[in-house]
Amino acid sequence: MVEKKKISQEELEKMNVKSWPIWECEPSTFDWEYNEDERCYFLEGSVTVKTPEGEINIEAGDFVKFPKGLKCVWQVHEKVRKHYKLG
């Protein structure tokens, strides 16, 4: 199950999120499968992720956990820029 929440700057600093790589994507729609767990923090953009459990809307300021094995469809509405960490 996808987990989405707002977290404080203090929590972001504790996890050292600013040191994580950055991924960017222009508006598009694509299928995706997670080969490992991913944690990410959205810096900008807007996306709808369609999963077997339903749809989740994600925007700048959201901290999201995607589980290993998740098959989903990403619909990027506005250019996405996020920090991410695998594993």
Phi and psi in radians as a Rosetta constraint file:
Dihedral C 1 N 2 CA 2 C 2 CIRCULARHARMONIC -1.332 0.35
Dihedral N 2 CA 2 C 2 N 3 CIRCULARHARMONIC 2.340 0.35
Dihedral C 2 N 3 CA 3 C 3 CIRCULARHARMONIC -1.973 0.35
Dihedral N 3 CA 3 C 3 N 4 CIRCULARHARMONIC 2.292 0.35
Dihedral C 3 N 4 CA 4 C 4 CIRCULARHARMONIC -2.273 0.35
Dihedral N 4 CA 4 C 4 N 5 CIRCULARHARMONIC 2.356 0.35
Dihedral C 4 N 5 CA 5 C 5 CIRCULARHARMONIC -2.736 0.35
Dihedral N 5 CA 5 C 5 N 6 CIRCULARHARMONIC 2.877 0.35
Dihedral C 5 N 6 CA 6 C 6 CIRCULARHARMONIC -1.661 0.35
Dihedral N 6 CA 6 C 6 N 7 CIRCULARHARMONIC 2.359 0.35
Dihedral C 6 N 7 CA 7 C 7 CIRCULARHARMONIC -2.237 0.35
Dihedral N 7 CA 7 C 7 N 8 CIRCULARHARMONIC 2.768 0.35
Dihedral C 7 N 8 CA 8 C 8 CIRCULARHARMONIC -1.364 0.35
Dihedral N 8 CA 8 C 8 N 9 CIRCULARHARMONIC 2.829 0.35
Dihedral C 8 N 9 CA 9 C 9 CIRCULARHARMONIC -1.043 0.35
Dihedral N 9 CA 9 C 9 N 10 CIRCULARHARMONIC -0.620 0.35
Dihedral C 9 N 10 CA 10 C 10 CIRCULARHARMONIC -1.058 0.35
Dihedral N 10 CA 10 C 10 N 11 CIRCULARHARMONIC -0.787 0.35
Dihedral C 10 N 11 CA 11 C 11 CIRCULARHARMONIC -1.115 0.35
Dihedral N 11 CA 11 C 11 N 12 CIRCULARHARMONIC -0.713 0.35
Dihedral C 11 N 12 CA 12 C 12 CIRCULARHARMONIC -1.065 0.35
Dihedral N 12 CA 12 C 12 N 13 CIRCULARHARMONIC -0.731 0.35
Dihedral C 12 N 13 CA 13 C 13 CIRCULARHARMONIC -1.152 0.35
Dihedral N 13 CA 13 C 13 N 14 CIRCULARHARMONIC -0.694 0.35
Dihedral C 13 N 14 CA 14 C 14 CIRCULARHARMONIC -1.053 0.35
Dihedral N 14 CA 14 C 14 N 15 CIRCULARHARMONIC -0.663 0.35
Dihedral C 14 N 15 CA 15 C 15 CIRCULARHARMONIC -1.472 0.35
Dihedral N 15 CA 15 C 15 N 16 CIRCULARHARMONIC -0.112 0.35
Dihedral C 15 N 16 CA 16 C 16 CIRCULARHARMONIC 1.035 0.35
Dihedral N 16 CA 16 C 16 N 17 CIRCULARHARMONIC 0.703 0.35
Dihedral C 16 N 17 CA 17 C 17 CIRCULARHARMONIC -0.995 0.35
Dihedral N 17 CA 17 C 17 N 18 CIRCULARHARMONIC -0.615 0.35
Dihedral C 17 N 18 CA 18 C 18 CIRCULARHARMONIC -1.105 0.35
Dihedral N 18 CA 18 C 18 N 19 CIRCULARHARMONIC -0.316 0.35
Dihedral C 18 N 19 CA 19 C 19 CIRCULARHARMONIC -1.517 0.35
Dihedral N 19 CA 19 C 19 N 20 CIRCULARHARMONIC -0.193 0.35
Dihedral C 19 N 20 CA 20 C 20 CIRCULARHARMONIC -1.234 0.35
Dihedral N 20 CA 20 C 20 N 21 CIRCULARHARMONIC 2.652 0.35
Dihedral C 20 N 21 CA 21 C 21 CIRCULARHARMONIC -1.060 0.35
Dihedral N 21 CA 21 C 21 N 22 CIRCULARHARMONIC 2.811 0.35
Dihedral C 21 N 22 CA 22 C 22 CIRCULARHARMONIC -1.952 0.35
Dihedral N 22 CA 22 C 22 N 23 CIRCULARHARMONIC 2.386 0.35
Dihedral C 22 N 23 CA 23 C 23 CIRCULARHARMONIC -2.090 0.35
Dihedral N 23 CA 23 C 23 N 24 CIRCULARHARMONIC 2.414 0.35
Dihedral C 23 N 24 CA 24 C 24 CIRCULARHARMONIC -2.236 0.35
Dihedral N 24 CA 24 C 24 N 25 CIRCULARHARMONIC 2.625 0.35
Dihedral C 24 N 25 CA 25 C 25 CIRCULARHARMONIC -2.647 0.35
Dihedral N 25 CA 25 C 25 N 26 CIRCULARHARMONIC 2.303 0.35
Dihedral C 25 N 26 CA 26 C 26 CIRCULARHARMONIC -1.339 0.35
Dihedral N 26 CA 26 C 26 N 27 CIRCULARHARMONIC 2.850 0.35
Dihedral C 26 N 27 CA 27 C 27 CIRCULARHARMONIC -0.909 0.35
Dihedral N 27 CA 27 C 27 N 28 CIRCULARHARMONIC 2.238 0.35
Dihedral C 27 N 28 CA 28 C 28 CIRCULARHARMONIC -3.023 0.35
Dihedral N 28 CA 28 C 28 N 29 CIRCULARHARMONIC 3.028 0.35
Dihedral C 28 N 29 CA 29 C 29 CIRCULARHARMONIC -2.301 0.35
Dihedral N 29 CA 29 C 29 N 30 CIRCULARHARMONIC 2.289 0.35
Dihedral C 29 N 30 CA 30 C 30 CIRCULARHARMONIC -2.710 0.35
Dihedral N 30 CA 30 C 30 N 31 CIRCULARHARMONIC 2.678 0.35
Dihedral C 30 N 31 CA 31 C 31 CIRCULARHARMONIC -1.407 0.35
Dihedral N 31 CA 31 C 31 N 32 CIRCULARHARMONIC 2.562 0.35
Dihedral C 31 N 32 CA 32 C 32 CIRCULARHARMONIC -2.568 0.35
Dihedral N 32 CA 32 C 32 N 33 CIRCULARHARMONIC 2.512 0.35
Dihedral C 32 N 33 CA 33 C 33 CIRCULARHARMONIC -2.280 0.35
Dihedral N 33 CA 33 C 33 N 34 CIRCULARHARMONIC 2.299 0.35
Dihedral C 33 N 34 CA 34 C 34 CIRCULARHARMONIC -1.520 0.35
Dihedral N 34 CA 34 C 34 N 35 CIRCULARHARMONIC 2.070 0.35
Dihedral C 34 N 35 CA 35 C 35 CIRCULARHARMONIC -1.480 0.35
Dihedral N 35 CA 35 C 35 N 36 CIRCULARHARMONIC -0.227 0.35
Dihedral C 35 N 36 CA 36 C 36 CIRCULARHARMONIC -2.681 0.35
Dihedral N 36 CA 36 C 36 N 37 CIRCULARHARMONIC 2.895 0.35
Dihedral C 36 N 37 CA 37 C 37 CIRCULARHARMONIC -1.051 0.35
Dihedral N 37 CA 37 C 37 N 38 CIRCULARHARMONIC 2.549 0.35
Dihedral C 37 N 38 CA 38 C 38 CIRCULARHARMONIC -2.336 0.35
Dihedral N 38 CA 38 C 38 N 39 CIRCULARHARMONIC 2.351 0.35
Dihedral C 38 N 39 CA 39 C 39 CIRCULARHARMONIC -1.967 0.35
Dihedral N 39 CA 39 C 39 N 40 CIRCULARHARMONIC 2.431 0.35
Dihedral C 39 N 40 CA 40 C 40 CIRCULARHARMONIC -2.630 0.35
Dihedral N 40 CA 40 C 40 N 41 CIRCULARHARMONIC 2.715 0.35
Dihedral C 40 N 41 CA 41 C 41 CIRCULARHARMONIC -2.200 0.35
Dihedral N 41 CA 41 C 41 N 42 CIRCULARHARMONIC 2.084 0.35
Dihedral C 41 N 42 CA 42 C 42 CIRCULARHARMONIC -1.440 0.35
Dihedral N 42 CA 42 C 42 N 43 CIRCULARHARMONIC 2.065 0.35
Dihedral C 42 N 43 CA 43 C 43 CIRCULARHARMONIC -1.481 0.35
Dihedral N 43 CA 43 C 43 N 44 CIRCULARHARMONIC -0.609 0.35
Dihedral C 43 N 44 CA 44 C 44 CIRCULARHARMONIC -2.764 0.35
Dihedral N 44 CA 44 C 44 N 45 CIRCULARHARMONIC 2.829 0.35
Dihedral C 44 N 45 CA 45 C 45 CIRCULARHARMONIC 1.825 0.35
Dihedral N 45 CA 45 C 45 N 46 CIRCULARHARMONIC -3.115 0.35
Dihedral C 45 N 46 CA 46 C 46 CIRCULARHARMONIC -2.634 0.35
Dihedral N 46 CA 46 C 46 N 47 CIRCULARHARMONIC 2.307 0.35
Dihedral C 46 N 47 CA 47 C 47 CIRCULARHARMONIC -2.543 0.35
Dihedral N 47 CA 47 C 47 N 48 CIRCULARHARMONIC 2.602 0.35
Dihedral C 47 N 48 CA 48 C 48 CIRCULARHARMONIC -1.983 0.35
Dihedral N 48 CA 48 C 48 N 49 CIRCULARHARMONIC 2.204 0.35
Dihedral C 48 N 49 CA 49 C 49 CIRCULARHARMONIC -1.894 0.35
Dihedral N 49 CA 49 C 49 N 50 CIRCULARHARMONIC 2.111 0.35
Dihedral C 49 N 50 CA 50 C 50 CIRCULARHARMONIC -1.718 0.35
Dihedral N 50 CA 50 C 50 N 51 CIRCULARHARMONIC 2.101 0.35
Dihedral C 50 N 51 CA 51 C 51 CIRCULARHARMONIC -2.106 0.35
Dihedral N 51 CA 51 C 51 N 52 CIRCULARHARMONIC 2.971 0.35
Dihedral C 51 N 52 CA 52 C 52 CIRCULARHARMONIC -1.034 0.35
Dihedral N 52 CA 52 C 52 N 53 CIRCULARHARMONIC -0.459 0.35
Dihedral C 52 N 53 CA 53 C 53 CIRCULARHARMONIC -1.453 0.35
Dihedral N 53 CA 53 C 53 N 54 CIRCULARHARMONIC -0.224 0.35
Dihedral C 53 N 54 CA 54 C 54 CIRCULARHARMONIC 2.417 0.35
Dihedral N 54 CA 54 C 54 N 55 CIRCULARHARMONIC -2.884 0.35
Dihedral C 54 N 55 CA 55 C 55 CIRCULARHARMONIC -1.843 0.35
Dihedral N 55 CA 55 C 55 N 56 CIRCULARHARMONIC 2.559 0.35
Dihedral C 55 N 56 CA 56 C 56 CIRCULARHARMONIC -2.273 0.35
Dihedral N 56 CA 56 C 56 N 57 CIRCULARHARMONIC 2.245 0.35
Dihedral C 56 N 57 CA 57 C 57 CIRCULARHARMONIC -1.665 0.35
Dihedral N 57 CA 57 C 57 N 58 CIRCULARHARMONIC 2.278 0.35
Dihedral C 57 N 58 CA 58 C 58 CIRCULARHARMONIC -2.195 0.35
Dihedral N 58 CA 58 C 58 N 59 CIRCULARHARMONIC 2.448 0.35
Dihedral C 58 N 59 CA 59 C 59 CIRCULARHARMONIC -2.502 0.35
Dihedral N 59 CA 59 C 59 N 60 CIRCULARHARMONIC 3.050 0.35
Dihedral C 59 N 60 CA 60 C 60 CIRCULARHARMONIC -0.903 0.35
Dihedral N 60 CA 60 C 60 N 61 CIRCULARHARMONIC 2.385 0.35
Dihedral C 60 N 61 CA 61 C 61 CIRCULARHARMONIC 1.664 0.35
Dihedral N 61 CA 61 C 61 N 62 CIRCULARHARMONIC -0.129 0.35
Dihedral C 61 N 62 CA 62 C 62 CIRCULARHARMONIC -1.534 0.35
Dihedral N 62 CA 62 C 62 N 63 CIRCULARHARMONIC 2.436 0.35
Dihedral C 62 N 63 CA 63 C 63 CIRCULARHARMONIC -1.846 0.35
Dihedral N 63 CA 63 C 63 N 64 CIRCULARHARMONIC 2.202 0.35
Dihedral C 63 N 64 CA 64 C 64 CIRCULARHARMONIC -2.272 0.35
Dihedral N 64 CA 64 C 64 N 65 CIRCULARHARMONIC 2.460 0.35
Dihedral C 64 N 65 CA 65 C 65 CIRCULARHARMONIC -2.030 0.35
Dihedral N 65 CA 65 C 65 N 66 CIRCULARHARMONIC 2.158 0.35
Dihedral C 65 N 66 CA 66 C 66 CIRCULARHARMONIC -1.887 0.35
Dihedral N 66 CA 66 C 66 N 67 CIRCULARHARMONIC 2.249 0.35
Dihedral C 66 N 67 CA 67 C 67 CIRCULARHARMONIC -1.445 0.35
Dihedral N 67 CA 67 C 67 N 68 CIRCULARHARMONIC 2.616 0.35
Dihedral C 67 N 68 CA 68 C 68 CIRCULARHARMONIC -0.980 0.35
Dihedral N 68 CA 68 C 68 N 69 CIRCULARHARMONIC 2.408 0.35
Dihedral C 68 N 69 CA 69 C 69 CIRCULARHARMONIC 1.588 0.35
Dihedral N 69 CA 69 C 69 N 70 CIRCULARHARMONIC -0.161 0.35
Dihedral C 69 N 70 CA 70 C 70 CIRCULARHARMONIC -1.166 0.35
Dihedral N 70 CA 70 C 70 N 71 CIRCULARHARMONIC 2.249 0.35
Dihedral C 70 N 71 CA 71 C 71 CIRCULARHARMONIC -1.896 0.35
Dihedral N 71 CA 71 C 71 N 72 CIRCULARHARMONIC 2.249 0.35
Dihedral C 71 N 72 CA 72 C 72 CIRCULARHARMONIC -2.657 0.35
Dihedral N 72 CA 72 C 72 N 73 CIRCULARHARMONIC 3.045 0.35
Dihedral C 72 N 73 CA 73 C 73 CIRCULARHARMONIC -2.129 0.35
Dihedral N 73 CA 73 C 73 N 74 CIRCULARHARMONIC 2.193 0.35
Dihedral C 73 N 74 CA 74 C 74 CIRCULARHARMONIC -1.657 0.35
Dihedral N 74 CA 74 C 74 N 75 CIRCULARHARMONIC 2.260 0.35
Dihedral C 74 N 75 CA 75 C 75 CIRCULARHARMONIC -2.085 0.35
Dihedral N 75 CA 75 C 75 N 76 CIRCULARHARMONIC 1.795 0.35
Dihedral C 75 N 76 CA 76 C 76 CIRCULARHARMONIC -1.529 0.35
Dihedral N 76 CA 76 C 76 N 77 CIRCULARHARMONIC 2.021 0.35
Dihedral C 76 N 77 CA 77 C 77 CIRCULARHARMONIC -1.526 0.35
Dihedral N 77 CA 77 C 77 N 78 CIRCULARHARMONIC -0.770 0.35
Dihedral C 77 N 78 CA 78 C 78 CIRCULARHARMONIC -2.237 0.35
Dihedral N 78 CA 78 C 78 N 79 CIRCULARHARMONIC 2.522 0.35
Dihedral C 78 N 79 CA 79 C 79 CIRCULARHARMONIC -0.744 0.35
Dihedral N 79 CA 79 C 79 N 80 CIRCULARHARMONIC 2.237 0.35
Dihedral C 79 N 80 CA 80 C 80 CIRCULARHARMONIC -1.713 0.35
Dihedral N 80 CA 80 C 80 N 81 CIRCULARHARMONIC 2.436 0.35
Dihedral C 80 N 81 CA 81 C 81 CIRCULARHARMONIC -2.417 0.35
Dihedral N 81 CA 81 C 81 N 82 CIRCULARHARMONIC 2.112 0.35
Dihedral C 81 N 82 CA 82 C 82 CIRCULARHARMONIC -2.517 0.35
Dihedral N 82 CA 82 C 82 N 83 CIRCULARHARMONIC 2.638 0.35
Dihedral C 82 N 83 CA 83 C 83 CIRCULARHARMONIC -1.501 0.35
Dihedral N 83 CA 83 C 83 N 84 CIRCULARHARMONIC 2.528 0.35
Dihedral C 83 N 84 CA 84 C 84 CIRCULARHARMONIC -2.516 0.35
Dihedral N 84 CA 84 C 84 N 85 CIRCULARHARMONIC 2.718 0.35
Dihedral C 84 N 85 CA 85 C 85 CIRCULARHARMONIC -2.490 0.35
Dihedral N 85 CA 85 C 85 N 86 CIRCULARHARMONIC 2.226 0.35
Dihedral C 85 N 86 CA 86 C 86 CIRCULARHARMONIC -1.681 0.35
Dihedral N 86 CA 86 C 86 N 87 CIRCULARHARMONIC 2.649 0.35
